Amino acid sequence: MARRSFGYYWSVAVCRADYQNPKGWEYMDQGEAGQNAVKSALYYAGFRCRTPREQQRAIALCNSYGFGYALGMNFRDKSGKREVLNIEDLDELLLGPATKYGCYLS
């Protein structure tokens, strides 16, 4: 799911003839820049939330697009709230049931 979604965003960015990569992304091709823009927008969506429920939904969306539904929806902190998932967290979860900060897969 996640790979197909980002593949779609890559295709959309490549099809736009007028698309110019943002400053600092010149080394990327159009598809890579499109994928990066989507990932960035999903990550920063959590900062614009007005309620805790909106923030939990934004985190779930960001995690699901980046790591797939099963990981994205079920990565939680000690109190049971969703937490932003990073690749380093997966490395830690391979070694034990929780990360060094107490986050786990429910």
SULWO-V189363 format. One record per residue. N is the residue number from 1. SS is DSSP state (a for helix, b for strand, c for the rest). Layout:
n=N ss=SS
n=N ss=SS
//
This chain:
n=1 ss=c
n=2 ss=a
n=3 ss=a
n=4 ss=a
n=5 ss=a
n=6 ss=a
n=7 ss=a
n=8 ss=a
n=9 ss=a
n=10 ss=a
n=11 ss=a
n=12 ss=a
n=13 ss=a
n=14 ss=a
n=15 ss=a
n=16 ss=c
n=17 ss=c
n=18 ss=c
n=19 ss=c
n=20 ss=c
n=21 ss=c
n=22 ss=c
n=23 ss=c
n=24 ss=c
n=25 ss=c
n=26 ss=c
n=27 ss=c
n=28 ss=c
n=29 ss=c
n=30 ss=a
n=31 ss=a
n=32 ss=a
n=33 ss=a
n=34 ss=a
n=35 ss=a
n=36 ss=a
n=37 ss=a
n=38 ss=a
n=39 ss=a
n=40 ss=a
n=41 ss=a
n=42 ss=a
n=43 ss=a
n=44 ss=a
n=45 ss=a
n=46 ss=a
n=47 ss=a
n=48 ss=a
n=49 ss=c
n=50 ss=c
n=51 ss=c
n=52 ss=a
n=53 ss=a
n=54 ss=a
n=55 ss=a
n=56 ss=a
n=57 ss=a
n=58 ss=a
n=59 ss=a
n=60 ss=a
n=61 ss=a
n=62 ss=a
n=63 ss=a
n=64 ss=a
n=65 ss=a
n=66 ss=a
n=67 ss=a
n=68 ss=c
n=69 ss=a
n=70 ss=a
n=71 ss=a
n=72 ss=a
n=73 ss=a
n=74 ss=a
n=75 ss=b
n=76 ss=b
n=77 ss=c
n=78 ss=c
n=79 ss=c
n=80 ss=c
n=81 ss=c
n=82 ss=b
n=83 ss=c
n=84 ss=c
n=85 ss=c
n=86 ss=c
n=87 ss=a
n=88 ss=a
n=89 ss=a
n=90 ss=a
n=91 ss=a
n=92 ss=a
n=93 ss=a
n=94 ss=a
n=95 ss=a
n=96 ss=c
n=97 ss=c
n=98 ss=c
n=99 ss=c
n=100 ss=c
n=101 ss=c
n=102 ss=c
n=103 ss=c
n=104 ss=b
n=105 ss=b
n=106 ss=c
//
